[in-house]
């Protein structure tokens, strides 16, 4: 996960450095490492704010009003669960479900509103990235493909960190709220997954973990 300060630096003040003269080309600086001291100060303030917010009893309810339960009001395309007789084994239930999915009038039974939400968010993702990219990238005679790749990586991580990525929303059962990924990562005590070579560490986030995420 890229650090939050790097994301801010990349998205708010990212400018491609002037191209070197053809006779003396120089390597493009690593934009992930060139962080001004001001951003470290901002990171420290953000981390302090996170620690203080975690002590407030209302912290866990932040964003809870961002509910998409209203999508259930538009059930077109959805299907009721198939009728499954009692005392069926797991394999028999699986056969009934698979037969339902492949039936002419079957399918996954996902309401169309859920699918519209998902693909609309994909369009929002691409549209916002395109707007930020063209607003912060001077275009010369040659298209800056490398800069496009750099910014796309940063944008992808920022989008996922805010909980707006693939596993948000109704298709993944996140209805109220669907945008809680950032809250989860910035809350001490929440569960985390450790790499196999770090199995000795606790499986719950502490303030050091929050510091890594917030800064």
MDAnalysis code that builds the backbone (N, CA, C; Angstrom):
import MDAnalysis as mda
import numpy as np

u = mda.Universe.empty(645, n_residues=215, atom_resindex=np.repeat(np.arange(215), 3), trajectory=True)
u.add_TopologyAttr("name", ["N", "CA", "C"] * 215)
u.add_TopologyAttr("resid", np.arange(1, 216))
u.add_TopologyAttr("resname", ["UNK", "UNK", "UNK", "UNK", "UNK", "UNK", "UNK", "UNK", "UNK", "UNK", "UNK", "UNK", "UNK", "UNK", "UNK", "UNK", "UNK", "UNK", "UNK", "UNK", "UNK", "UNK", "UNK", "UNK", "UNK", "UNK", "UNK", "UNK", "UNK", "UNK", "UNK", "UNK", "UNK", "UNK", "UNK", "UNK", "UNK", "UNK", "UNK", "UNK", "UNK", "UNK", "UNK", "UNK", "UNK", "UNK", "UNK", "UNK", "UNK", "UNK", "UNK", "UNK", "UNK", "UNK", "UNK", "UNK", "UNK", "UNK", "UNK", "UNK", "UNK", "UNK", "UNK", "UNK", "UNK", "UNK", "UNK", "UNK", "UNK", "UNK", "UNK", "UNK", "UNK", "UNK", "UNK", "UNK", "UNK", "UNK", "UNK", "UNK", "UNK", "UNK", "UNK", "UNK", "UNK", "UNK", "UNK", "UNK", "UNK", "UNK", "UNK", "UNK", "UNK", "UNK", "UNK", "UNK", "UNK", "UNK", "UNK", "UNK", "UNK", "UNK", "UNK", "UNK", "UNK", "UNK", "UNK", "UNK", "UNK", "UNK", "UNK", "UNK", "UNK", "UNK", "UNK", "UNK", "UNK", "UNK", "UNK", "UNK", "UNK", "UNK", "UNK", "UNK", "UNK", "UNK", "UNK", "UNK", "UNK", "UNK", "UNK", "UNK", "UNK", "UNK", "UNK", "UNK", "UNK", "UNK", "UNK", "UNK", "UNK", "UNK", "UNK", "UNK", "UNK", "UNK", "UNK", "UNK", "UNK", "UNK", "UNK", "UNK", "UNK", "UNK", "UNK", "UNK", "UNK", "UNK", "UNK", "UNK", "UNK", "UNK", "UNK", "UNK", "UNK", "UNK", "UNK", "UNK", "UNK", "UNK", "UNK", "UNK", "UNK", "UNK", "UNK", "UNK", "UNK", "UNK", "UNK", "UNK", "UNK", "UNK", "UNK", "UNK", "UNK", "UNK", "UNK", "UNK", "UNK", "UNK", "UNK", "UNK", "UNK", "UNK", "UNK", "UNK", "UNK", "UNK", "UNK", "UNK", "UNK", "UNK", "UNK", "UNK", "UNK", "UNK", "UNK", "UNK", "UNK", "UNK", "UNK", "UNK", "UNK", "UNK", "UNK"])
u.atoms.positions = np.array([
    [0.852, -1.200, 0.000],
    [0.000, 0.000, 0.000],
    [0.879, 1.239, 0.000],
    [0.659, 2.116, -0.937],
    [1.419, 3.356, -0.972],
    [1.016, 4.236, 0.181],
    [1.961, 4.981, 0.703],
    [1.690, 5.841, 1.841],
    [0.798, 7.007, 1.437],
    [-0.015, 7.469, 2.398],
    [-1.017, 8.492, 2.101],
    [-0.384, 9.788, 1.621],
    [0.765, 10.122, 2.188],
    [1.415, 11.355, 1.757],
    [1.855, 11.275, 0.304],
    [2.295, 10.094, -0.120],
    [2.698, 9.936, -1.511],
    [1.497, 10.083, -2.428],
    [0.349, 9.599, -1.964],
    [-0.854, 9.737, -2.764],
    [-1.241, 11.203, -2.916],
    [-1.187, 11.931, -1.788],
    [-1.499, 13.363, -1.853],
    [-0.531, 14.090, -2.774],
    [0.742, 13.767, -2.636],
    [1.757, 14.411, -3.472],
    [1.518, 14.118, -4.933],
    [1.130, 12.861, -5.214],
    [0.942, 12.483, -6.601],
    [-0.295, 13.075, -7.230],
    [-1.387, 13.155, -6.460],
    [-2.656, 13.563, -7.033],
    [-2.879, 15.065, -7.005],
    [-2.275, 15.761, -6.041],
    [-2.529, 17.188, -5.904],
    [-1.470, 18.059, -6.578],
    [-0.229, 17.587, -6.590],
    [0.821, 18.468, -7.112],
    [1.728, 17.766, -8.104],
    [1.206, 16.773, -8.758],
    [2.029, 15.997, -9.678],
    [2.184, 16.743, -10.997],
    [3.406, 17.029, -11.313],
    [3.720, 17.646, -12.602],
    [4.904, 16.924, -13.212],
    [4.806, 16.636, -14.464],
    [5.919, 15.981, -15.126],
    [7.081, 16.948, -15.249],
    [8.316, 16.543, -14.841],
    [9.460, 17.441, -14.938],
    [9.771, 17.771, -16.389],
    [10.367, 18.944, -16.630],
    [10.689, 19.331, -18.008],
    [11.566, 18.290, -18.685],
    [11.298, 18.065, -19.949],
    [12.080, 17.088, -20.693],
    [13.503, 17.594, -20.896],
    [14.507, 16.738, -20.703],
    [15.901, 17.155, -20.901],
    [16.194, 17.347, -22.381],
    [17.197, 18.125, -22.692],
    [17.565, 18.304, -24.103],
    [17.976, 16.978, -24.715],
    [17.742, 16.797, -26.013],
    [18.046, 15.512, -26.658],
    [19.503, 15.102, -26.503],
    [20.422, 16.066, -26.455],
    [21.838, 15.717, -26.397],
    [22.245, 15.158, -25.036],
    [21.506, 15.502, -24.003],
    [21.894, 15.048, -22.673],
    [20.663, 14.552, -21.926],
    [20.121, 13.393, -22.324],
    [18.929, 12.870, -21.644],
    [19.252, 12.473, -20.211],
    [18.294, 12.660, -19.354],
    [18.464, 12.281, -17.946],
    [17.276, 11.461, -17.505],
    [17.486, 10.622, -16.536],
    [16.426, 9.747, -16.042],
    [15.379, 10.560, -15.294],
    [14.125, 10.178, -15.465],
    [13.046, 10.853, -14.765],
    [13.132, 10.538, -13.276],
    [13.017, 11.536, -12.392],
    [13.136, 11.261, -10.955],
    [12.009, 10.373, -10.455],
    [12.300, 9.629, -9.407],
    [11.316, 8.752, -8.802],
    [10.297, 9.596, -8.048],
    [9.083, 9.689, -8.591],
    [8.077, 10.564, -8.006],
    [7.552, 10.040, -6.683],
    [7.811, 8.756, -6.389],
    [7.345, 8.192, -5.130],
    [8.284, 8.534, -3.981],
    [9.498, 8.970, -4.290],
    [10.477, 9.242, -3.243],
    [10.719, 10.725, -3.040],
    [10.325, 11.544, -4.014],
    [10.583, 12.977, -3.905],
    [9.427, 13.649, -3.176],
    [9.380, 13.463, -1.879],
    [8.325, 14.036, -1.040],
    [8.893, 15.213, -0.271],
    [8.285, 16.365, -0.389],
    [8.755, 17.555, 0.288],
    [8.513, 17.447, 1.788],
    [9.342, 18.114, 2.593],
    [9.143, 18.059, 4.052],
    [7.751, 18.491, 4.489],
    [7.125, 19.382, 3.717],
    [5.789, 19.833, 4.088],
    [4.820, 18.664, 4.175],
    [4.969, 17.688, 3.246],
    [4.050, 16.558, 3.251],
    [4.248, 15.677, 4.465],
    [5.488, 15.589, 4.955],
    [5.704, 14.809, 6.175],
    [5.037, 15.497, 7.352],
    [5.038, 16.828, 7.365],
    [4.334, 17.546, 8.428],
    [2.833, 17.297, 8.333],
    [2.300, 17.312, 7.112],
    [0.886, 17.018, 6.926],
    [0.565, 15.607, 7.388],
    [1.469, 14.666, 7.090],
    [1.252, 13.277, 7.505],
    [1.208, 13.155, 9.018],
    [2.101, 13.882, 9.699],
    [2.115, 13.829, 11.163],
    [0.813, 14.371, 11.744],
    [0.311, 15.457, 11.163],
    [-0.956, 16.033, 11.635],
    [-2.100, 15.062, 11.389],
    [-2.109, 14.415, 10.226],
    [-3.168, 13.459, 9.921],
    [-3.136, 12.281, 10.877],
    [-1.947, 11.803, 11.188],
    [-1.850, 10.675, 12.106],
    [-2.353, 11.063, 13.488],
    [-1.977, 12.262, 13.951],
    [-2.469, 12.723, 15.254],
    [-3.994, 12.824, 15.247],
    [-4.559, 13.293, 14.134],
    [-6.014, 13.404, 14.035],
    [-6.673, 12.040, 14.083],
    [-6.045, 11.056, 13.429],
    [-6.598, 9.700, 13.447],
    [-6.599, 9.140, 14.860],
    [-5.499, 9.324, 15.582],
    [-5.411, 8.818, 16.953],
    [-6.483, 9.459, 17.829],
    [-6.683, 10.768, 17.681],
    [-7.697, 11.454, 18.483],
    [-9.107, 11.002, 18.108],
    [-9.339, 10.830, 16.809],
    [-10.664, 10.406, 16.369],
    [-11.009, 9.012, 16.885],
    [-9.997, 8.136, 16.981],
    [-10.252, 6.783, 17.455],
    [-10.709, 6.765, 18.904],
    [-10.372, 7.790, 19.658],
    [-10.792, 7.878, 21.051],
    [-12.210, 8.431, 21.198],
    [-12.758, 8.946, 20.104],
    [-14.101, 9.508, 20.145],
    [-15.115, 8.394, 19.900],
    [-16.156, 8.309, 20.715],
    [-17.112, 7.195, 20.577],
    [-17.862, 7.182, 19.252],
    [-17.930, 8.327, 18.551],
    [-18.673, 8.376, 17.303],
    [-17.817, 8.023, 16.096],
    [-16.530, 7.709, 16.323],
    [-15.634, 7.433, 15.197],
    [-16.145, 6.295, 14.328],
    [-16.648, 5.253, 14.977],
    [-17.070, 4.071, 14.231],
    [-18.324, 4.302, 13.393],
    [-19.018, 5.394, 13.626],
    [-20.229, 5.667, 12.857],
    [-19.979, 6.619, 11.693],
    [-18.730, 7.066, 11.532],
    [-18.420, 7.977, 10.429],
    [-18.639, 7.259, 9.097],
    [-19.404, 7.854, 8.239],
    [-19.679, 7.258, 6.934],
    [-20.824, 6.271, 6.927],
    [-21.436, 6.024, 8.095],
    [-22.486, 5.017, 8.154],
    [-23.758, 5.448, 7.419],
    [-23.879, 6.730, 7.099],
    [-25.051, 7.183, 6.357],
    [-24.905, 6.967, 4.858],
    [-23.729, 6.534, 4.425],
    [-23.509, 6.292, 3.005],
    [-24.056, 4.915, 2.644],
    [-25.362, 4.753, 2.800],
    [-26.006, 3.468, 2.578],
    [-26.592, 3.405, 1.177],
    [-26.529, 2.232, 0.581],
    [-27.139, 2.019, -0.736],
    [-28.264, 0.994, -0.637],
    [-28.870, 0.885, 0.539],
    [-29.986, -0.033, 0.708],
    [-31.166, 0.333, -0.190],
    [-31.207, 1.607, -0.635],
    [-32.306, 2.023, -1.513],
    [-32.283, 1.283, -2.842],
    [-31.153, 0.627, -3.174],
    [-31.105, -0.135, -4.418],
    [-32.080, -1.309, -4.402],
    [-32.443, -1.765, -3.196],
    [-33.399, -2.862, -3.104],
    [-34.795, -2.444, -3.569],
    [-35.019, -1.149, -3.695],
    [-36.318, -0.683, -4.170],
    [-36.509, -0.932, -5.664],
    [-35.453, -1.364, -6.332],
    [-35.510, -1.615, -7.774],
    [-35.064, -3.053, -8.027],
    [-35.964, -4.027, -7.792],
    [-35.569, -5.442, -7.849],
    [-35.567, -6.055, -9.239],
    [-35.814, -5.258, -10.287],
    [-35.877, -5.818, -11.637],
    [-34.599, -6.585, -11.953],
    [-34.771, -7.775, -12.497],
    [-33.635, -8.620, -12.828],
    [-33.285, -9.597, -11.743],
    [-33.759, -9.352, -10.524],
    [-33.492, -10.264, -9.425],
    [-34.426, -11.457, -9.457],
    [-34.031, -12.529, -8.830],
    [-34.826, -13.745, -8.788],
    [-34.929, -14.226, -7.344],
    [-36.063, -14.796, -6.981],
    [-36.166, -15.365, -5.632],
    [-35.283, -16.600, -5.517],
    [-34.917, -17.005, -4.311],
    [-34.095, -18.215, -4.147],
    [-34.830, -19.445, -4.664],
    [-34.113, -20.412, -5.220],
    [-34.783, -21.643, -5.701],
    [-35.334, -22.451, -4.528],
    [-36.365, -23.199, -4.794],
    [-36.948, -24.053, -3.765],
    [-36.051, -25.271, -3.559],
    [-35.593, -25.432, -2.349],
    [-34.697, -26.537, -2.016],
    [-35.370, -27.403, -0.961],
    [-35.703, -28.656, -1.305],
    [-36.322, -29.547, -0.307],
    [-35.432, -29.734, 0.919],
    [-36.065, -30.028, 2.028],
    [-35.311, -30.242, 3.258],
    [-34.501, -31.527, 3.184],
    [-33.507, -31.608, 4.049],
    [-32.660, -32.791, 4.194],
    [-31.900, -33.105, 2.913],
    [-31.493, -32.084, 2.234],
    [-30.641, -32.264, 1.072],
    [-29.184, -32.104, 1.481],
    [-28.310, -32.885, 0.870],
    [-26.888, -32.764, 1.159],
    [-26.331, -31.515, 0.484],
    [-25.098, -31.171, 0.843],
    [-24.470, -29.990, 0.257],
    [-24.320, -30.145, -1.252],
    [-23.936, -31.328, -1.703],
    [-23.760, -31.535, -3.142],
    [-25.093, -31.450, -3.873],
    [-26.165, -31.950, -3.267],
    [-27.480, -31.866, -3.903],
    [-27.956, -30.415, -3.984],
    [-27.699, -29.650, -2.932],
    [-28.051, -28.225, -2.966],
    [-27.240, -27.507, -4.040],
    [-25.973, -27.874, -4.171],
    [-25.129, -27.267, -5.203],
    [-25.655, -27.577, -6.596],
    [-26.120, -28.820, -6.807],
    [-26.674, -29.186, -8.115],
    [-27.912, -28.357, -8.438],
    [-28.780, -28.158, -7.449],
    [-29.986, -27.361, -7.667],
    [-29.617, -25.927, -8.019],
    [-28.626, -25.377, -7.330],
    [-28.213, -23.997, -7.577],
    [-27.594, -23.842, -8.960],
    [-26.737, -24.786, -9.338],
    [-26.099, -24.715, -10.655],
    [-27.142, -24.839, -11.761],
    [-28.115, -25.736, -11.568],
    [-29.174, -25.891, -12.566],
    [-29.979, -24.607, -12.708],
    [-30.205, -23.934, -11.597],
    [-30.956, -22.667, -11.626],
    [-30.174, -21.595, -12.386],
    [-28.870, -21.518, -12.153],
    [-28.047, -20.501, -12.806],
    [-28.022, -20.694, -14.313],
    [-27.998, -21.967, -14.769],
    [-27.880, -22.238, -16.201],
    [-29.231, -22.372, -16.893],
    [-30.321, -22.231, -16.164],
    [-31.642, -22.327, -16.781],
    [-31.893, -21.134, -17.685],
    [-32.813, -21.303, -18.651],
    [-33.120, -20.224, -19.595],
    [-33.602, -18.968, -18.883],
    [-34.391, -19.124, -17.845],
    [-34.909, -17.998, -17.070],
    [-34.198, -17.881, -15.723],
    [-33.001, -18.391, -15.670],
    [-32.251, -18.362, -14.422],
    [-31.197, -17.276, -14.404],
    [-29.980, -17.680, -14.172],
    [-28.893, -16.711, -14.048],
    [-28.560, -16.467, -12.592],
    [-27.676, -15.541, -12.358],
    [-27.264, -15.244, -10.986],
    [-28.379, -14.582, -10.189],
    [-29.352, -13.987, -10.862],
    [-30.458, -13.366, -10.158],
    [-30.104, -12.067, -9.469],
    [-29.033, -11.417, -9.902],
    [-28.624, -10.150, -9.302],
    [-29.503, -9.030, -9.842],
    [-30.089, -8.198, -8.979],
    [-30.912, -7.077, -9.477],
    [-30.099, -6.174, -10.400],
    [-30.761, -5.664, -11.422],
    [-30.081, -4.790, -12.368],
    [-29.526, -3.541, -11.694],
    [-30.195, -3.066, -10.653],
    [-29.721, -1.864, -9.958],
    [-28.339, -2.082, -9.356],
    [-28.060, -3.304, -8.887],
    [-26.739, -3.609, -8.351],
    [-25.682, -3.516, -9.444],
    [-26.039, -4.069, -10.620],
    [-25.092, -4.040, -11.730],
    [-24.896, -2.615, -12.236],
    [-25.954, -1.809, -12.287],
    [-25.819, -0.420, -12.730],
    [-24.903, 0.353, -11.788],
    [-25.050, 0.105, -10.488],
    [-24.188, 0.782, -9.509],
    [-22.727, 0.420, -9.758],
    [-22.471, -0.854, -9.971],
    [-21.096, -1.322, -10.155],
    [-20.462, -0.683, -11.389],
    [-21.139, -0.729, -12.509],
    [-20.551, -0.199, -13.741],
    [-20.520, 1.319, -13.754],
    [-21.435, 1.951, -13.041],
    [-21.371, 3.405, -12.922],
    [-20.123, 3.816, -12.147],
    [-19.772, 3.056, -11.109],
    [-18.567, 3.361, -10.361],
    [-17.316, 3.153, -11.212],
    [-17.345, 2.198, -12.125],
    [-16.221, 2.001, -13.040],
    [-16.053, 3.235, -13.927],
    [-17.171, 3.778, -14.420],
    [-17.113, 4.987, -15.246],
    [-16.624, 6.184, -14.437],
    [-17.073, 6.298, -13.181],
    [-16.600, 7.386, -12.323],
    [-15.101, 7.269, -12.099],
    [-14.634, 6.053, -11.865],
    [-13.199, 5.803, -11.670],
    [-12.397, 6.279, -12.872],
    [-12.810, 5.834, -14.060],
    [-12.076, 6.208, -15.258],
    [-12.200, 7.682, -15.584],
    [-13.385, 8.247, -15.371],
    [-13.574, 9.659, -15.672],
    [-12.766, 10.578, -14.778],
    [-12.751, 10.297, -13.482],
    [-11.968, 11.121, -12.561],
    [-10.476, 11.000, -12.837],
    [-10.028, 9.789, -13.133],
    [-8.603, 9.626, -13.429],
    [-8.219, 10.398, -14.685],
    [-9.043, 10.301, -15.731],
    [-8.739, 11.016, -16.969],
    [-8.692, 12.523, -16.732],
    [-9.638, 13.041, -15.940],
    [-9.665, 14.474, -15.676],
    [-8.415, 14.917, -14.931],
    [-8.021, 14.152, -13.894],
    [-6.833, 14.504, -13.116],
    [-5.573, 14.370, -13.964],
    [-5.514, 13.322, -14.778],
    [-4.316, 13.102, -15.589],
    [-4.092, 14.240, -16.578],
    [-5.108, 14.609, -17.328],
    [-4.938, 15.647, -18.339],
    [-4.800, 17.036, -17.718],
    [-5.316, 17.216, -16.498],
    [-5.185, 18.511, -15.828],
    [-3.813, 18.702, -15.205],
    [-3.088, 17.627, -14.942],
    [-1.796, 17.725, -14.247],
    [-0.623, 17.262, -15.090],
    [-0.856, 16.898, -16.342],
    [0.221, 16.366, -17.178],
    [0.369, 17.185, -18.457],
    [1.448, 17.939, -18.602],
    [1.693, 18.642, -19.869],
    [1.914, 17.637, -20.997],
    [1.232, 17.819, -22.095],
    [1.349, 16.907, -23.227],
    [2.242, 17.529, -24.285],
    [3.276, 16.797, -24.675],
    [4.188, 17.267, -25.708],
    [3.905, 16.573, -27.030],
    [4.938, 16.471, -27.829],
    [4.781, 15.822, -29.125],
    [4.568, 14.320, -28.974],
    [5.152, 13.732, -27.912],
    [4.986, 12.305, -27.648],
    [4.134, 12.119, -26.394],
    [3.220, 11.184, -26.470],
    [2.341, 10.952, -25.314],
    [3.150, 10.357, -24.165],
    [3.000, 10.881, -22.928],
    [3.791, 10.410, -21.781],
    [3.232, 9.116, -21.193],
    [3.491, 8.004, -21.858],
    [2.941, 6.732, -21.397],
    [3.475, 6.334, -20.027],
    [4.754, 6.609, -19.768],
    [5.323, 6.242, -18.474],
    [4.671, 7.039, -17.349],
    [4.431, 8.310, -17.576],
    [3.741, 9.124, -16.582],
    [2.315, 8.632, -16.379],
    [1.669, 8.235, -17.460],
    [0.321, 7.667, -17.357],
    [0.323, 6.436, -16.458],
    [1.313, 5.569, -16.620],
    [1.402, 4.360, -15.802],
    [1.636, 4.708, -14.342],
    [2.546, 5.643, -14.083],
    [2.827, 6.045, -12.702],
    [1.571, 6.572, -12.021],
    [0.871, 7.446, -12.694],
    [-0.303, 8.055, -12.080],
    [-1.446, 7.060, -11.932],
    [-1.539, 6.123, -12.854],
    [-2.580, 5.114, -12.752],
    [-2.359, 4.221, -11.535],
    [-1.110, 3.883, -11.246],
    [-0.799, 3.072, -10.065],
    [-1.187, 3.822, -8.793],
    [-0.827, 5.103, -8.728],
    [-1.169, 5.907, -7.548],
    [-2.683, 6.055, -7.420],
    [-3.356, 6.327, -8.525],
    [-4.806, 6.509, -8.492],
    [-5.509, 5.221, -8.066],
    [-5.035, 4.100, -8.566],
    [-5.642, 2.815, -8.194],
    [-5.539, 2.580, -6.694],
    [-4.356, 2.823, -6.128],
    [-4.171, 2.615, -4.693],
    [-4.992, 3.598, -3.875],
    [-5.097, 4.842, -4.337],
    [-5.915, 5.822, -3.621],
    [-7.387, 5.417, -3.644],
    [-7.864, 4.965, -4.791],
    [-9.262, 4.546, -4.928],
    [-9.564, 3.361, -4.008],
    [-8.664, 2.382, -3.989],
    [-8.869, 1.218, -3.131],
    [-8.784, 1.599, -1.658],
    [-7.876, 2.496, -1.304],
    [-7.720, 2.898, 0.091],
    [-8.962, 3.589, 0.624],
    [-9.690, 4.273, -0.235],
    [-10.913, 4.952, 0.175],
    [-12.111, 4.008, 0.230],
    [-11.884, 2.739, -0.099],
    [-12.982, 1.782, -0.065],
    [-13.912, 1.868, -1.246],
    [-13.439, 2.422, -2.364],
    [-14.276, 2.590, -3.551],
    [-13.942, 1.578, -4.636],
    [-13.123, 0.602, -4.306],
    [-12.631, -0.327, -5.304],
    [-13.565, -1.488, -5.587],
    [-12.973, -2.595, -6.018],
    [-13.735, -3.732, -6.519],
    [-14.650, -4.326, -5.460],
    [-14.187, -4.427, -4.215],
    [-14.969, -5.139, -3.207],
    [-15.909, -4.222, -2.430],
    [-16.230, -3.061, -2.955],
    [-17.195, -2.187, -2.289],
    [-18.567, -2.391, -2.924],
    [-19.577, -1.961, -2.219],
    [-20.893, -1.883, -2.808],
    [-21.720, -3.151, -2.740],
    [-22.884, -3.139, -3.379],
    [-23.864, -4.211, -3.219],
    [-23.434, -5.558, -3.765],
    [-22.594, -5.599, -4.786],
    [-22.177, -6.885, -5.324],
    [-21.353, -7.681, -4.324],
    [-20.854, -7.023, -3.300],
    [-20.058, -7.700, -2.282],
    [-20.698, -7.581, -0.903],
    [-21.980, -7.295, -0.885],
    [-22.715, -7.287, 0.360],
    [-22.429, -6.124, 1.278],
    [-21.780, -5.082, 0.770],
    [-21.474, -3.903, 1.584],
    [-22.498, -2.822, 1.260],
    [-23.519, -2.775, 2.095],
    [-24.640, -1.889, 1.809],
    [-24.670, -0.669, 2.713],
    [-24.270, -0.806, 3.952],
    [-24.406, 0.293, 4.907],
    [-23.282, 0.252, 5.926],
    [-22.211, 0.962, 5.726],
    [-21.896, 1.735, 4.526],
    [-21.021, 0.920, 3.573],
    [-20.983, 1.285, 2.310],
    [-20.098, 0.578, 1.374],
    [-18.699, 1.177, 1.291],
    [-18.455, 2.307, 1.969],
    [-17.181, 3.006, 1.804],
    [-16.385, 3.010, 3.109],
    [-16.244, 1.888, 3.771],
    [-15.640, 1.856, 5.092],
    [-14.214, 1.323, 5.093],
    [-13.627, 1.085, 3.941],
    [-12.288, 0.506, 3.916],
    [-11.274, 1.403, 4.611],
    [-11.342, 2.710, 4.364],
    [-10.414, 3.649, 5.000],
    [-10.596, 3.644, 6.510],
    [-11.845, 3.541, 6.978],
    [-12.101, 3.515, 8.420],
    [-11.490, 2.273, 9.042],
    [-11.652, 1.158, 8.365],
    [-11.154, -0.110, 8.903],
    [-9.640, -0.089, 9.047],
    [-8.953, 0.451, 8.056],
    [-7.496, 0.468, 8.076],
    [-6.944, 1.463, 9.084],
    [-7.728, 2.447, 9.499],
    [-7.257, 3.479, 10.415],
    [-7.798, 3.292, 11.829],
    [-8.299, 2.112, 12.144],
    [-8.865, 1.850, 13.462],
    [-8.049, 0.784, 14.182],
    [-7.348, 1.139, 15.258],
    [-6.629, 0.123, 16.043],
    [-7.601, -0.919, 16.588],
    [-7.151, -2.170, 16.600],
    [-7.982, -3.257, 17.100],
    [-8.657, -4.067, 16.026],
    [-8.732, -3.545, 14.798],
    [-9.322, -4.314, 13.711],
    [-8.353, -5.396, 13.264],
    [-8.889, -6.445, 12.678],
    [-8.066, -7.593, 12.292],
    [-7.303, -7.291, 10.999],
    [-6.126, -7.889, 10.888],
    [-5.295, -7.737, 9.699],
    [-4.633, -9.060, 9.389],
    [-4.132, -9.166, 8.179],
    [-3.448, -10.392, 7.749],
    [-1.950, -10.143, 7.704],
    [-1.203, -10.982, 8.386],
    [0.251, -10.876, 8.386],
    [0.849, -11.813, 7.347],
    [1.915, -11.382, 6.726],
    [2.637, -12.244, 5.795],
    [3.183, -13.457, 6.544],
    [3.396, -14.592, 5.864],
    [3.880, -15.798, 6.545],
    [5.171, -15.584, 7.318],
    [6.072, -14.734, 6.812],
    [7.331, -14.518, 7.513],
    [7.191, -13.524, 8.667],
    [5.972, -13.004, 8.877],
    [5.707, -12.098, 9.992],
    [4.595, -12.660, 10.883],
    [4.521, -13.984, 10.944],
    [3.457, -14.635, 11.703],
    [3.553, -14.354, 13.199],
    [4.718, -13.909, 13.669],
    [4.894, -13.641, 15.093],
    [4.202, -12.343, 15.524],
    [3.801, -11.515, 14.576],
    [3.133, -10.265, 14.911],
    [1.667, -10.517, 15.243],
    [1.039, -9.653, 16.045],
    [-0.383, -9.831, 16.363],
    [-1.247, -9.672, 15.127],
    [-2.408, -10.303, 15.152],
    [-3.318, -10.272, 14.016],
    [-4.308, -9.107, 14.092],
    [-4.096, -8.212, 15.040],
    [-4.935, -7.023, 15.146],
    [-4.068, -5.775, 15.010],
    [-4.641, -4.754, 14.411],
    [-3.892, -3.523, 14.176],
    [-3.616, -2.792, 15.482],
    [-2.396, -2.264, 15.580],
    [-2.048, -1.388, 16.692],
    [-1.784, 0.007, 16.124],
    [-1.319, 0.919, 16.980],
    [-1.113, 2.291, 16.518],
    [0.032, 2.380, 15.494],
    [0.983, 1.447, 15.562],
    [2.055, 1.449, 14.565],
    [1.498, 1.118, 13.179],
    [0.570, 0.166, 13.121],
    [-0.062, -0.171, 11.842],
    [-0.838, 1.028, 11.295],
    [-1.560, 1.698, 12.188],
    [-2.322, 2.878, 11.772],
    [-1.388, 3.972, 11.283],
    [-0.230, 4.112, 11.926],
    [0.746, 5.116, 11.494],
    [1.197, 4.857, 10.073],
    [1.464, 3.586, 9.739],
    [1.898, 3.242, 8.388],
    [0.817, 3.594, 7.367],
    [-0.449, 3.313, 7.707],
    [-1.529, 3.600, 6.784],
    [-1.802, 5.089, 6.653],
    [-1.723, 5.817, 7.777],
    [-2.123, 7.225, 7.757],
    [-1.062, 8.138, 7.186],
    [0.210, 7.730, 7.260],
    [1.275, 8.607, 6.809],
    [1.783, 8.199, 5.454],
])
